Amino acid sequence: MSGRERVRHVVELLEEPTPVQEIADRADVSRTTADDELQRLASDDWVTETTIDGTKAYDLNPVRMLFDEVTDLIEAHSRDELESQLAELTKEQDQLATEFNVESLTEFREQFAAEEFSAEELRERRNVIATWESLNTERGLVKHALQLYDDVVELSSPRTDSPSTLA
């Protein structure tokens, strides 16, 4: 991989805003090379520039990440598959709600804070919270994919003389 490709690879793995020098070190390139590539990625909306303790840093653009994930779902699944996936995720959430006799994650968290639990029960409940949050995230992505499905498929297909429905 070239130095610029290594910078892009490091950026794809970022989990939080990261200083330019740290990105350069991870990519094994000069700070100048990393900074040039990061500025290019920022101009293409792949990353956002920020500061950490007065030092220039970059993070993945969350809007771009959302659209990429939604587009990936649409490319990998038919509408029927996405609808089935949404139904399954909703069923899993309903099972958690029934198992813990709550209506929502918020109510579950309120129980967590209000009641006394053993260390094992607290660990289990933290795992349930993580699972519930993950289900919420996945459901949100699938819902977005279903909402945008027709538009993405139309825009991704070869050009024809038919007018766009995005008016």
HUZI-V363487 format. One record per backbone hydrogen bond with DSSP energy under -1.0 kcal/mol. NH is the residue of the N-H (numbers start at 0). CO is the residue of the C=O. E is the energy in kcal/mol with one decimal. If there is no record, write none. Layout:
nh->NH co->CO e->E
nh->NH co->CO e->E
This chain:
nh->5 co->1 e->-2.2
nh->6 co->2 e->-2.1
nh->7 co->3 e->-2.2
nh->8 co->4 e->-2.4
nh->9 co->5 e->-2.5
nh->10 co->6 e->-2.5
nh->11 co->7 e->-2.1
nh->12 co->9 e->-1.1
nh->13 co->10 e->-1.6
nh->17 co->57 e->-2.7
nh->19 co->55 e->-1.9
nh->22 co->18 e->-2.0
nh->23 co->19 e->-2.9
nh->24 co->20 e->-2.6
nh->25 co->21 e->-2.5
nh->26 co->22 e->-2.2
nh->28 co->23 e->-2.3
nh->33 co->29 e->-2.3
nh->34 co->30 e->-3.1
nh->35 co->31 e->-2.7
nh->36 co->32 e->-2.4
nh->37 co->33 e->-2.8
nh->38 co->34 e->-2.4
nh->39 co->35 e->-1.9
nh->40 co->36 e->-2.6
nh->41 co->37 e->-2.3
nh->42 co->38 e->-2.2
nh->43 co->39 e->-1.3
nh->44 co->41 e->-1.6
nh->45 co->40 e->-2.9
nh->47 co->58 e->-2.9
nh->49 co->56 e->-2.8
nh->51 co->54 e->-2.7
nh->54 co->51 e->-1.9
nh->56 co->49 e->-2.9
nh->57 co->17 e->-2.5
nh->58 co->47 e->-1.8
nh->60 co->45 e->-2.3
nh->64 co->60 e->-2.4
nh->65 co->61 e->-2.2
nh->66 co->62 e->-2.4
nh->67 co->63 e->-2.6
nh->68 co->64 e->-2.5
nh->69 co->65 e->-2.6
nh->70 co->66 e->-2.7
nh->71 co->67 e->-2.6
nh->72 co->68 e->-2.1
nh->73 co->69 e->-2.2
nh->74 co->70 e->-2.6
nh->75 co->71 e->-1.8
nh->76 co->72 e->-1.4
nh->81 co->77 e->-2.2
nh->82 co->78 e->-2.6
nh->83 co->79 e->-2.4
nh->84 co->80 e->-2.5
nh->85 co->81 e->-2.5
nh->86 co->82 e->-2.1
nh->87 co->83 e->-2.4
nh->88 co->84 e->-2.5
nh->89 co->85 e->-2.4
nh->90 co->86 e->-2.3
nh->91 co->87 e->-2.3
nh->92 co->88 e->-2.1
nh->93 co->89 e->-2.7
nh->94 co->90 e->-2.3
nh->95 co->91 e->-1.9
nh->96 co->92 e->-2.5
nh->97 co->93 e->-2.5
nh->98 co->94 e->-2.9
nh->99 co->95 e->-2.1
nh->101 co->96 e->-2.3
nh->107 co->103 e->-2.0
nh->108 co->104 e->-2.7
nh->109 co->105 e->-2.1
nh->110 co->106 e->-2.0
nh->111 co->107 e->-2.1
nh->112 co->108 e->-1.9
nh->113 co->109 e->-2.0
nh->114 co->110 e->-2.4
nh->121 co->117 e->-2.6
nh->122 co->118 e->-2.2
nh->123 co->119 e->-2.4
nh->124 co->120 e->-2.6
nh->125 co->121 e->-2.4
nh->126 co->122 e->-2.1
nh->127 co->123 e->-2.2
nh->128 co->124 e->-2.4
nh->129 co->125 e->-2.3
nh->130 co->126 e->-2.5
nh->131 co->127 e->-2.9
nh->132 co->128 e->-2.7
nh->133 co->129 e->-2.2
nh->134 co->130 e->-2.5
nh->135 co->131 e->-2.4
nh->136 co->132 e->-2.4
nh->137 co->133 e->-2.7
nh->138 co->134 e->-2.9
nh->139 co->135 e->-2.3
nh->140 co->136 e->-2.3
nh->141 co->137 e->-2.6
nh->142 co->138 e->-2.7
nh->143 co->139 e->-2.4
nh->144 co->140 e->-2.5
nh->145 co->141 e->-2.5
nh->146 co->142 e->-2.4
nh->147 co->143 e->-2.2
nh->151 co->147 e->-2.7
nh->152 co->148 e->-2.7
nh->153 co->149 e->-2.6
nh->154 co->150 e->-2.7
nh->155 co->151 e->-1.9
nh->156 co->152 e->-1.2
